[in-house]
Amino acid sequence: MTDALGKTSTVPVSTDLRLEMTNGDFGLRDLGLRSLAALGDPTRRMIFEKIAVQPATVGELARGLPVSRSAVSQHLRVLKLANLVIDHPDGTRRVYRLDPRGISALRAWLETATGRAALP
């Protein structure tokens, strides 16, 4: 797959989270599951990990990834729907950073799930 700039994308963008993504108000458990589902894609995990280190723009995130800027934007859309990242304008660009709501929900879900597990 090649984008308008001729950059080859080796990883297709999957927006199917197998969970209904809505902008409605949902519970902490649902938000944690949505976050987990969004991170099921390896490219989204790479983008998420880059943003966890430092807030970044689409262009900054696309550098070093095997996908186009357009694909990065699509992945960011999914991460935003899962409340894992938020963005804010900086001139003509948008800067993405982690969304504390989604991170808290994901942590809470993991704590609940591991709290019920029989760990050694």
HUTA-V825574 format. One record per residue. N is the residue number from 1. D_FIRST is the distance of its C-alpha to the first C-alpha in Angstrom with 2 decimals. Layout:
N_D_FIRST + N_D_FIRST
This chain:
1_0.00 + 2_3.84 + 3_6.85 + 4_10.30 + 5_11.54 + 6_9.24 + 7_8.45 + 8_5.72 + 9_5.27 + 10_6.79 + 11_8.54 + 12_8.10 + 13_10.78 + 14_13.87 + 15_16.55 + 16_18.84 + 17_21.67 + 18_23.93 + 19_26.46 + 20_27.34 + 21_26.43 + 22_29.08 + 23_30.63 + 24_34.02 + 25_36.45 + 26_36.02 + 27_37.84 + 28_37.25 + 29_36.38 + 30_33.67 + 31_32.21 + 32_32.19 + 33_30.42 + 34_27.74 + 35_27.24 + 36_27.06 + 37_24.52 + 38_22.21 + 39_22.50 + 40_21.49 + 41_17.83 + 42_17.55 + 43_15.37 + 44_17.87 + 45_20.67 + 46_19.56 + 47_19.46 + 48_22.77 + 49_24.32 + 50_23.54 + 51_25.15 + 52_28.02 + 53_28.86 + 54_28.72 + 55_27.72 + 56_24.71 + 57_22.66 + 58_18.93 + 59_18.69 + 60_20.84 + 61_18.91 + 62_15.50 + 63_17.26 + 64_16.98 + 65_14.25 + 66_10.97 + 67_9.22 + 68_9.40 + 69_12.79 + 70_11.76 + 71_10.64 + 72_13.94 + 73_15.80 + 74_14.79 + 75_15.93 + 76_19.01 + 77_19.81 + 78_20.08 + 79_22.17 + 80_24.34 + 81_24.96 + 82_26.05 + 83_28.34 + 84_27.01 + 85_26.25 + 86_27.84 + 87_27.28 + 88_29.72 + 89_29.62 + 90_30.39 + 91_30.82 + 92_27.61 + 93_25.50 + 94_25.43 + 95_26.35 + 96_25.43 + 97_27.93 + 98_28.89 + 99_30.70 + 100_34.04 + 101_34.42 + 102_31.43 + 103_32.29 + 104_35.88 + 105_34.92 + 106_32.71 + 107_35.60 + 108_38.08 + 109_36.13 + 110_35.86 + 111_39.56 + 112_40.53 + 113_38.51 + 114_39.77 + 115_43.25 + 116_43.55 + 117_42.26 + 118_44.80 + 119_43.92 + 120_45.98
